[in-house]
Amino acid sequence: MKIVVLDGYTENPGDLSWEALEQIGEVTIYDRTSYVDDPIIAERIGNADIAITNKTPITKETIDKCPNLKLIAFLATGYNVADYNYAKVKGIPVVNVPTYGTQIVGQYAVGLLFEICSHYGHHDQTVKNGKWENNQDWCYWDFPMIELYGKTAGIIGLGRIGQATAKILKSMDMNVIAYDAHQSESGKELAEYVNLDTLFQKSDVIFLHCPLFPETEGIINKENIRKMKDGVIVINNSRGQLVVEQDLADALNSGKVYAAGLDVVSTEPIKGNNPLLKAKNCVITPHISWAAQASRQRIMDITVANIQAFIDGKATNVVNK
């Protein structure tokens, strides 16, 4: 069984082991291949039986050039960079890792909010630059400090990650409301379900934890921003395409939106002309909510299990049944 890992570096920059995968078959590992469709992708897959990818695309053309390909495995939850419908036509299952970072992604979302409320990094740097040492008062703060107690958090998407975030927010005595097309009993224990307009109107902080579907793409846009409270905070570590970036940048610069904490943008790596780079009060981190070693180890373990299950004739986590 020949296995090719197309872009393994972000999953394993050296602190994990590929040994469990290597016990299954003959493995070739590339740190990086390409994040755009490129002939090199098919060249590297070659006559492999299994291609493992994270963000390297596997298109119809690539699939046609790799007639021995029997399985496409994602080191991630998202699988939209593969032509999974065409893979189905060719009888090639596409498998993913549906759950691996629930707690860390919820933790990271709230961490972005904490940074906005208290500006830890900025004040740390000013202390190290001598500002505290030379300050005439015993303390100082360069931005307003925001207390979250009693404020309303609105969560768009109250699935596993949304609920993990809600648990943290509830522990801080925040009022939690949520919008989700599919309500659950576990969600009702953590938040009050409301319609989307009510969430926009009542929330002091809005968290995006919904998948990217046609109906959620661009859900943060100028029309919906008008419905929000003045001074709202927006947190997104789900998918960058949920936000119309120019609209959010305009709202940040006008003060309608007080601040945004983003771990994702529409095109990654971010482009230098992204309007959010120069927007006021916008914290941007490089898509690392998921990247704790513990969560990456779970990705590794589940991917190995997915491949072994396929070999055993009992494929699991198939997204193109």
Residue pairs with C-beta under 8 A, 6 or more apart in sequence:
1 24
1 25
1 26
1 49
1 50
1 311
2 25
2 26
2 28
2 47
2 48
2 49
2 50
2 68
3 21
3 24
3 25
3 26
3 27
3 28
3 48
3 49
3 50
3 51
3 52
3 307
4 27
4 28
4 30
4 44
4 45
4 46
4 48
4 50
4 51
4 52
5 18
5 21
5 27
5 28
5 29
5 30
5 52
5 53
5 75
6 30
6 33
6 41
6 44
6 45
6 51
6 52
6 53
6 54
6 56
7 30
7 31
7 32
7 33
7 35
7 53
7 54
7 55
7 56
8 18
8 29
8 30
8 31
8 52
8 54
8 75
9 31
9 32
10 54
10 55
10 291
11 54
11 75
11 296
11 299
11 300
12 18
12 296
12 300
15 293
16 293
16 296
16 297
16 300
18 27
18 29
18 300
20 300
20 301
20 304
21 27
21 300
21 303
21 304
21 307
24 304
24 307
24 308
24 311
25 49
25 50
28 44
28 48
30 44
33 40
33 41
33 44
33 56
34 40
34 41
34 56
34 57
35 55
35 56
35 57
36 57
37 57
37 59
37 61
37 62
41 56
41 57
41 58
41 59
41 62
42 61
42 62
42 65
42 66
45 51
45 58
45 62
45 65
45 66
45 69
46 66
47 66
47 68
48 66
48 68
48 69
49 68
49 69
49 70
49 71
50 69
50 70
50 71
50 72
50 73
50 307
50 310
51 58
51 66
51 69
51 71
51 72
51 73
52 73
52 74
52 75
52 303
52 307
53 72
53 73
53 74
53 75
53 81
53 82
54 74
54 75
54 76
55 76
55 81
56 81
57 81
57 82
58 72
58 81
58 82
58 83
58 87
59 82
59 83
60 83
60 86
63 69
63 83
63 86
63 87
63 90
63 92
69 92
70 92
70 310
71 92
71 93
71 94
71 95
71 307
71 310
71 315
72 82
72 84
72 87
72 92
72 93
72 94
72 95
73 94
73 95
73 96
73 303
73 306
73 307
74 82
74 94
74 95
74 96
74 97
74 303
75 97
75 299
75 300
75 303
76 96
76 97
76 299
77 96
77 97
77 98
77 99
77 100
78 96
78 239
79 94
79 96
79 319
80 212
82 94
84 94
84 319
84 320
85 320
87 93
87 94
87 320
88 94
88 320
88 321
93 310
93 315
93 318
93 320
93 321
94 318
94 319
94 320
95 306
95 307
95 310
95 315
95 316
95 317
95 318
95 319
96 317
96 319
97 298
97 299
97 302
97 303
97 306
97 317
98 317
99 160
100 290
100 295
100 298
100 299
100 302
101 161
101 289
101 290
101 292
101 295
101 298
102 160
102 161
102 164
103 164
104 289
104 290
104 292
104 294
104 295
105 161
105 164
105 237
105 289
105 290
106 161
106 162
106 163
106 164
106 165
106 167
106 168
107 164
107 168
108 237
108 263
108 288
108 289
109 161
109 165
109 207
109 209
109 235
109 237
109 261
109 289
110 165
110 168
110 169
112 235
112 237
112 261
112 262
112 263
112 283
112 285
113 148
113 205
113 233
113 235
113 261
114 120
115 121
115 261
115 283
116 146
116 233
116 259
116 260
116 261
116 281
116 283
117 145
117 146
117 147
117 148
118 145
118 146
119 141
119 142
119 143
122 142
122 143
123 141
123 142
126 132
126 142
127 133
131 140
132 139
132 140
148 169
148 172
148 174
148 205
149 172
149 173
149 174
150 173
150 174
150 175
151 174
151 175
151 204
151 205
152 174
152 175
152 176
152 177
152 202
152 203
152 204
152 205
153 166
153 169
153 174
153 175
153 176
153 177
153 203
153 204
153 205
153 206
153 207
154 176
154 177
154 178
154 179
154 194
154 199
154 200
154 202
154 203
154 205
154 206
154 207
155 162
155 165
155 166
155 176
155 177
155 178
155 179
155 191
155 206
155 207
155 209
156 162
156 178
156 179
156 180
156 196
156 199
156 206
156 207
156 208
156 209
156 210
156 216
156 219
157 178
157 179
157 180
157 208
157 209
157 210
157 211
157 216
157 238
158 166
158 178
158 179
158 180
158 183
158 184
158 187
158 190
158 191
158 193
158 209
159 180
159 209
159 210
161 209
161 238
162 178
162 180
162 187
162 207
162 209
162 210
163 186
163 187
163 190
165 207
165 209
166 176
166 178
166 187
166 190
166 191
167 190
169 176
170 176
170 190
176 190
176 191
176 192
177 191
177 192
177 193
177 194
177 198
177 199
177 202
177 203
178 187
178 190
178 191
178 192
178 193
178 194
178 199
179 193
179 194
179 195
179 196
179 199
180 187
180 193
180 210
183 193
187 193
194 202
196 224
197 227
199 206
200 206
200 224
200 227
200 228
201 227
201 228
201 229
202 229
203 228
203 229
203 232
204 229
204 231
204 232
204 233
205 232
205 233
205 234
205 235
206 220
206 228
206 232
206 233
206 234
206 235
207 235
207 236
208 219
208 220
208 234
208 235
208 236
208 237
208 238
208 239
208 242
208 243
209 238
210 216
210 219
210 238
210 242
211 238
211 239
212 238
212 239
212 241
212 242
216 242
217 241
217 242
218 241
218 242
218 243
218 244
219 242
219 243
220 234
220 236
220 242
220 243
220 244
220 247
220 248
221 244
221 247
222 244
222 247
222 250
222 251
225 247
225 248
225 251
225 256
225 257
228 256
228 257
230 255
230 256
231 255
231 256
231 257
231 258
232 256
232 257
232 258
233 257
233 258
233 259
233 260
233 261
234 243
234 248
234 257
234 259
234 260
234 261
235 260
235 261
235 262
236 242
236 243
236 260
236 261
236 262
236 263
236 264
237 261
237 262
237 263
237 264
237 289
238 264
239 264
240 262
240 264
240 265
240 266
240 267
240 268
241 266
243 262
243 266
245 265
245 266
245 274
245 275
245 276
246 275
248 257
248 260
248 276
248 279
249 275
249 276
249 278
249 279
249 282
250 275
251 257
252 259
252 260
252 276
252 279
252 280
252 281
252 282
253 279
253 280
255 280
258 281
259 281
259 282
259 283
260 276
260 279
260 281
260 282
260 283
261 283
262 276
262 282
262 283
262 284
262 285
263 284
263 285
263 286
263 287
263 288
263 289
264 287
265 274
265 276
265 284
266 274
267 274
268 286
268 287
269 286
270 277
270 284
270 286
276 282
276 284
277 284
290 296
302 317
305 316
306 315
306 316
306 317
309 315
309 316
